[in-house]
Amino acid sequence: MARGWESKSVEDQKGAAEAARDAAAEPRLSPDEREKHSRKQSLLLSRAQTVSRLKATQNARYRAQLELALKHLDEQLREYE
């Protein structure tokens, strides 16, 4: 039983070392860059959700509203390009 526990401990240590190495390999972002990245990801998520709703809706008024929202999201995303 102790042997199985030891191998799991070694496996956990290897996993932690890989995670630390991967984290160190990522470029360090300034707080401003992190905020921009987070905002862009949020906009992309909102856009994907809007497109999904647009595909599913059959109501013409709701469709028009979603199309306007999609246009607005695309304009905001252009600022990050």
C-alpha positions as CSV (number, residue, x, y, z in Angstrom):
1,M,0.0,0.0,0.0
2,A,2.8,2.4,0.8
3,R,4.3,1.7,-2.6
4,G,1.2,3.0,-4.4
5,W,1.1,6.1,-2.3
6,E,4.7,6.9,-3.1
7,S,4.2,6.5,-6.8
8,K,1.2,8.9,-6.6
9,S,3.3,11.4,-4.7
10,V,6.1,11.2,-7.3
11,E,3.5,11.6,-10.1
12,D,2.0,14.7,-8.3
13,Q,5.5,16.2,-8.0
14,K,6.1,15.7,-11.7
15,G,2.8,17.3,-12.6
16,A,3.5,20.3,-10.3
17,A,7.0,20.7,-11.9
18,E,5.5,20.6,-15.4
19,A,2.8,23.2,-14.4
20,A,5.5,25.5,-13.0
21,R,7.6,25.2,-16.1
22,D,4.6,25.9,-18.4
23,A,3.7,28.9,-16.3
24,A,7.2,30.2,-16.5
25,A,7.2,29.8,-20.3
26,E,4.2,32.1,-20.7
27,P,5.0,35.7,-21.4
28,R,4.6,38.0,-18.4
29,L,1.9,40.5,-19.0
30,S,1.6,43.9,-17.4
31,P,-1.7,44.6,-15.5
32,D,-2.9,46.8,-18.5
33,E,-2.1,44.0,-21.0
34,R,-3.9,41.5,-18.7
35,E,-6.9,43.7,-18.6
36,K,-7.0,44.1,-22.4
37,H,-6.6,40.4,-22.9
38,S,-9.4,39.7,-20.4
39,R,-11.7,42.2,-22.0
40,K,-11.0,40.8,-25.5
41,Q,-11.8,37.2,-24.2
42,S,-15.0,38.5,-22.6
43,L,-16.0,40.1,-25.9
44,L,-15.3,37.0,-27.9
45,L,-17.4,34.9,-25.5
46,S,-20.2,37.4,-25.7
47,R,-20.0,37.3,-29.5
48,A,-20.1,33.5,-29.6
49,Q,-23.1,33.5,-27.3
50,T,-24.9,36.1,-29.5
51,V,-24.2,34.1,-32.7
52,S,-25.6,31.0,-31.0
53,R,-28.7,32.8,-30.0
54,L,-29.0,34.3,-33.5
55,K,-28.9,30.9,-35.1
56,A,-31.6,29.6,-32.7
57,T,-34.1,32.4,-32.8
58,Q,-37.1,32.7,-35.1
59,N,-38.5,35.9,-33.8
60,A,-37.8,38.7,-36.2
61,R,-37.6,41.5,-33.6
62,Y,-35.2,39.5,-31.4
63,R,-33.1,38.6,-34.5
64,A,-32.8,42.3,-35.3
65,Q,-31.8,43.1,-31.7
66,L,-29.2,40.3,-31.8
67,E,-27.8,41.5,-35.1
68,L,-27.3,45.0,-33.7
69,A,-25.6,43.5,-30.6
70,L,-23.3,41.5,-32.9
71,K,-22.4,44.5,-34.9
72,H,-21.6,46.4,-31.7
73,L,-19.4,43.5,-30.4
74,D,-17.6,43.4,-33.7
75,E,-16.9,47.1,-33.5
76,Q,-15.5,46.7,-30.0
77,L,-13.4,43.7,-31.1
78,R,-11.8,45.7,-33.9
79,E,-10.2,48.0,-31.3
80,Y,-8.1,45.0,-30.1
81,E,-6.7,44.1,-33.5
